[in-house]
């Protein structure tokens, strides 16, 4: 339900973006993504920011 609300917000707001690739990440412990996950997350954040900055 929360993810649906987030996706709806992003659809309705041209100045918002969401990164959903975290669903595919492995964890280094109970709370933290592994290194590959954090690298991908940073790359996905950068892509989202670039897309928002260059419509």
C-alpha angles and dihedrals in degrees: 000000000000092000090051091052091049092049091048091050091052091048090054098042118063090196096059134080136180133209113212100170090099090085088074098049127111121224130237089204138347094294110024135070118236120255094267089054093053091048091051091045091055092048092049091048090052092050091049093049092047091050091050091048094047108039 
